[in-house]
Amino acid sequence: MREYILKLSPVIVAIGMALFPAPEGLSIEGWYFLSIFIGVIVGLIIEPVPAALVGFVGVSIVATLGLIGNPTASRNWALSGFSNGVIWLVFSAFMFALGYKKTGLGRRISLVLIRFLGKNTLGLGYAIAFSDAILAPFMPSNTARSAGTIYPIVSNIPPMFNSTPDHEPRKIGSYLTWVGIASTCVTSSMFLTALAPNLLAIDIIAQTTKVQITWGQWAKIMIPAMLPLFILTPWLAYIIYPPTQKRSPEAPAWAAEELNKLGAISRKELMMLGYAILALILWIFGKELGINSTVAAILVLSFMVLSNILTWDDVISNKSAWNVLVWFATLVAMASGLKKTGVLLWIGKLAASHLHGLPPSSVALFLVLMFFVLHYFFASTTAHTTALMPLFMVTAVSLLPPEMLPRIALMLAASLGLMGIITPYATGPSPIWYGSGFISQARWWFLGIIFGGLYVATMLLLTTLYV
């Protein structure tokens, strides 16, 4: 019985809310839409069905009830997410990730770094971190990047030193596990295309405030800001949660053996590297060249297929990419519906009444801190983004001067990667690294508080400097 109630909880929540009278200042259509929106968020958290289906059902119900307008307007709204350029950029970036995997370039990069940096345990930590950073700009799924590409390589190292979850986990396995998850959280904030919810966030920001954030604008602030934190993370883990095994001569030897098995770098790997660099150049300088970032990604993807890095069958059979496309397209539509039905305007007025009178700098710091801390209640960065980004941005619009909006928008969006450190379920790769068994749940939460405090302090400092 409990299982059925849990599965039906999104429907129960939505219907339960809708049965109450609409609050003052909000239309009945807006109240019904908000009820369905909250039901979708509950569905994203609990996932009684696949997350993409949750959004698909939510959009379908809203359009069927005509909450957005007449039938034509409802249809156009329901399909609007599928014509969104950011969604297709995410899709293309997933294909880049497949190219790294299929050519073996991602694995080779990680093995090379272990071979040259892995003579001691701290060096192994940096090898893991640099592997993630090299792949991050082109892999918007930190699950695919960290859990799917780097974790399988790292998992081979602790057994060399007889370090297992049940036998001397602190010898080396626990340290490498924590560096693996902590590093990917930093790189996920360093690059716009390193985390799919980053792209979802900037699209929600554009729809709610008309503020546009490009790849270059993100990189200009976040790469210099995150670089010191990125460099410090393996060392801090080494100091705060030190391994008892300090040297690791076996790891470079193993990496060299694995590289020998791979053989010389192939033509396809070199081509994949060239395409990755081309995409990066177009994303950074595309605005000056008059090339949209999504167009650049689709162009490079076309080259990858034409040169047989990927086949067309690879493209149409990549379930993860198509699943994310449907998922994010429906969530973008749901987020835009908050504005169309007047929900955001209503929430903005409520927020302004409670925070009115505070200095703009205090409001900005409060918004960033609360946006970060509230992630303790979410098991999905995507759900967090969909639920809170529109609300926090409309609050910012009502309380901050217009010239501050682009920077506060960037601070909120860029915090999405960093907040993945706080719990064992906070971001996609967390359950994989936690599931290795090297770090207990209590220890993970404790480390999450320490590193989470450091990471949110970094974002608050950036907010003070830039907003």
N, C-alpha and C positions, 0 to 999 in steps of 0.2 A: 504494500500500500504506500509506504514511504517513498519507494522508488518511483511510482506513478505520479505522486504529488510533486516530487522533484522535477520530473520531466515536464510536467504541465505547469510548473511555477511561472514561466514567462507569460503564459495565457492567463493564469490566475491573477498575476500582478496587473497585467494590462486591463483586464475586465474589471478588477476590483477598483482600480483608479478611475476608470471611465464612469463607474456608477456614482461616484461622488459628484456634487455640483462643481461646475467650472469656477475657479477662483476669480475674484473681482479683477477686472482688467484684462482677462484672457477670454477669447471667443470659445464657443463650444467646439468648433473645429480644431482650434489650437489645443484645447484640453484633451480631446480624443487623440490627436496626433502625439502629444506628449505622453499619453498613457501607452500608446503603441511603442513609442521610442524607448520608454523605460522597460517595457516588456522585451524589446530587442536587446537592450543592454544586459538584462538578467539572462537572456538566452545565450549571449556571448560569453558570459561568465560561467554559466552552468554547462552549456553545450549539450542539451538533450538531443540535438541533431547537429550535423556539421555546421560550423560557424557561417559558412557562405550561405547555407540554406536558411539560417536564421534571418539574415539580412534580406534575402530574396523574398521570404514570406512576409516580412514587415513591409517592404515596398509594395508588394502585391496587394496587401490588405488596405494600406493607405490609399493606393490608386483606385481600388475597387469601391471604397467608401466615398471617394470624391472629396477628400479632405483638402486637397490642393487647389481644386477648382473644377471646371467642366471636364468631361471625359477626355478631350484632346489635351488640355493642360495637364491632367493627371498622367496621361500616357507619356507625354514629353518629359515630365518630371521623373517618372519611374525609370525611363531609359537614359536620363541625362548623364548618369555616372559612367555609362559605357562609351560615351563620346568624350570623356574627360582625358586630357593629354597626360596627366600625372599617372592615371591608372595604367595607361599603355607604357609609360616609362618603367613602372614597377614590373610589368609583364616582361618587357625587353630585358631588364636587369636580371630577372630570373633565368632567362635564356643564356645570359652571359655566365651565370653560375653553372649552368649545365655544360657550357663549353669548357670551363675550367675543369670540371669533373671528368668529362668525356675524353679530353685530350690528356689528362693526367698532370696538367700544369700546376694546379693547386697543390697536389700531393708532392710534386717535385720541389716546389718552393719551400714547403714546410721541412722536407727532408734535408735540403741544402742548408737551411738555417740551423737545424739541429746538428748537422755535421760540423759546422764552423763555430757555433756558439755553445754547444752542449757539453763542453769539457767539465763544467761544474754545474751544480743544480741551479744557481742563479742564472747562468747562461742559458740553461734549458728554459727557464721562465721567460727570458727575453726572446728566445727562439719562438716560443708559442705566441707571445705578444706580437712580434714582428710579422709572423705568418698571418695572423688575423688582420693586422693593419694593411698589409699588401693586398689582401683579397677584399677588404671592406668596401672600397669605392664601387666595386662591381657586383657585389652580392648583397642585395637588400634584405635577404633573409639571414639574420644572424644565426638562426637555427641551422640552415644549410651550411653556413660558413664555419661556425664554431663547433656545433654538434655533429654536422654531417661530414665536414672535411678535416678539421683539426683534431677533434676528439678521437677518431679511430686511429690516428697516428700516435697521439700522446698515450693512449691506453696501452700501447705496447711497451712503454718505458718502465713503469713501476715494477712489473714482474721481473725485470732484469736484476733488480736489487732486492728481490724477495719482499717487496712492499705490496701488500694486498689490503683490502678493507678489513680483513680479520687478523692480519699479521703485520704489525708495524706500519700502519697507514701513514703515520707522521714522518716516516723515513724519507719518502719522496712523493708518494702518491697524493697526499693531501695538499701539499704545496702546489704541485702542478695543476691539480683540479681547481684550486682557488684562482690561480693566475689565469687559467683558461677562461673562466666565467668573468672575472674582473676586467680582463683586457678587452673582451668583446663588448662589454658595456661601454667602455671608453670610446672604442672605435665606432660604435653605433651612434655616438653623438658627434664624432669628429667629422663624419662625411654625411651629406644629405642622403646619398644613395646607399648608405650602410645599413639602414633599417627601414623596412617598408612603412611602418607607422609614421616615420619622419615625413615621407611624401604625402601620406594621408593627411597629416597635420597641416602642412603648408597649403594643401588644397582647401581644407576646412577654413583656414585663416583667410585665404583669398576670397572665399564665398561669403564669410561673415563680416569681413572688414575691408575687402578690396586691397589688402596688403599683399604684394607679390614678393616671394623670397626665391631667388635663383640659386643654382648650385654654387656659383662664384661668390655670391653674397654670404652664403652659409660658410663656405670654406675660408673666406677672408677673415672671419672672426673665430670660427670654431677650431680650425686646424691649429693656429698659434695658441689658442687657449687650452686645447685638450692635449697638445704635445707634451708639456711638462707633466701633466697628470698621467699620461700614457707611459712616459719614461719612468716615473716614480712607482707605478703600480707593482711591477714584479719585485722591486726592491723593498717596498713597503710590506708586501706579503712575506718576503724573506725575513723581515725584521719582526713583524707582528705575529706571524704564524710560521716560524722557521722549520725547515726540514732538518732532520737529524743527519741525513746523508748530504754531505757538502760537495762531494766530487762525483762525477758521472762519466768516467772514461768509456764505459760500455756503450753509451748512447751514440756518440759520434761514429763508433765502429759499426753499430747496427744501422745507422742512417746511411753510411757509405755502402754497406752491403745491399740495402734496399735500392739505393741509387744505381748500383751496378745491375740489379735486376731490371730496373727501368730502361737501362741502356742510354745511349746518347740522346740528347734532346731532339725531338722529332720536328719535322717541318710544320705539322699542325700545331704543336705547342708554340713554336715561334710565331706562327700566324695568329694564334689566339692572343699571345702577348702583344703583338702589333695592334690587333683590333682593340684590346683593352686600353692601350695607350692612346689610340685614335679617339675612342669614346671619351676618355678623360680630357683630352685636349678640347674636344668639341663642347663638353659640358662646362669647362672653365672659361673658354673664349667664345662660346657660341653666341652670346649676346652681342659682342663686338662684330662678329662675322654675320650676324643676321640669321643664325640657325637656332631654332628652338631645340631644347634639350631632348624632348621626346622624339622629334624628327631625327636628331642625331642618333639616338638609341636604335630607332627602327632601321635607319640606314646601315649602321654597323651590324645589326642582326641580319639584315639582308645579305651583306657581304659574307657573314659567317655561314649562312646557308648555301650561298652560291659557290663558296670555296670548299664546301663539304666538311667544315668544322662540325656543323650540325646538319642533319637531313631534315626535310620537310616533315617526315614522320616524327622526328624528335620534337618539332615545334608543336604539332597538333596532338601529340600524345603526352605532353608534359602536364600531368594532372595538377601538380603543385602550382604552376604558373596560371593555368586557367581557373583553378579554384580561387586563387588570390584575386584574379581579375574580377570575378563575379562578386566575391566577398567585399572588396574595397569599392567597387562600382555601386553596390547597393548601399553601403554605409555612407558614401559620399552623398548619395541622393537623400538618405535619411537625415544627414546633418544639414543639408540645404533646406530641407522641409521645415526645420526649426525656425528658420528665418521667414520662409514663405507664409507660415501660419501664425506669425506674430509671437511665438514662444520666446525667442531671444530678446525681443524688445521688452516683453513683460519681465523676464528674469533680470535684464539689465537695470530696469527701474528698481526692482527689489534690492539688487546688490548695491546700487548707488545709495539707496536710503540707509543702508547699514554701514557703509564705508565712507560716506560723505564727510568731508572735513579733514581727512587724513592727507598729509603731504603726498604728492605723486610718487616720490621715491619710496615712501613707506608702503604705498599701495602696490607698487611693482614688486618689492621684496616679498610682501605678503602673498601675492599671487603665485610667484615662483615657488616659494616654500610650501604652500598648501597644495599646489599642483603635484609637487614631488611626493609629499608625505601621503597624500590620498592614494598613492599607488599600492599601499599596504592592503587595500581593499579589492585590488584587481589581480586576476591571474592572467591577464592578457593586456599587453601594451596597446593593441588595437582597440579593445573595449574601453580602455582608459582614454585613449585619444578621442574616440567617437563620443563618449559620454561627457567628458570634461572640457575638451578644447573649445567647443562653441560657447560654453557657459563662461569660461575664463576670459575668452576674447571679448565677448559682449560686455563683461564687467570692465575690462580694460578700456574699451571704447567709451563707456559712460563715465569713467573716472580719471582717465589720463589724457593729457594733451595729444593732439594728432601726431606731433613729431616724435613722440615716444613709442607709438604703436608698432612700427616695424621691428624695433629692437626687443620690446617685451614679447612680441610674437615669436621672434627667433629664440629667445631665452626659454620660453615655454616648450617650443617644439624640440629644441636641442637637449632638453632635460630628459626626454623620453628614453634615450639609450641608457643614460647613467642610472636611472631609477630601477633598471633591471637587476641591480646588485642586491637589493634589500631583502628579498625572500627567496626560498627555494623554488618558487613558482612565478617569479616576477617577470620573466621573459622566456622566449622560446627555448633557448639552449639550457636554461637552468635545470629543468628536470633530468636532462641527460647527464650533465656533470654531477648533479646531486645524486642521481641514480647509480653512479659508479660506486657509491658506498664509502668513499674515503673520508667524507666529512659528515659528522652527525648532524641531525636537524638542529639541535640546540647550538652547536658550534657555528653552523651556517647562519642562523639568526644573529648570533653575537657578532660574527665577522661582518654581516650585512649592516648592522648598526654602525660599526666603526667605519667601514668603507662608504656606506651610504651617507654618513655624516660628513665625511671628507668630500664626497662628490657633490652633495647639495650645497656645502659651503663654497665650493668652487663656482657653482652656478649663481649663488647669491653674490659672490664677489664680482663675477662677470656682469650681473645685473646692475650692481653699484657703479661699475666702470662704464658700461655702455648705454644704460637706459636713462 
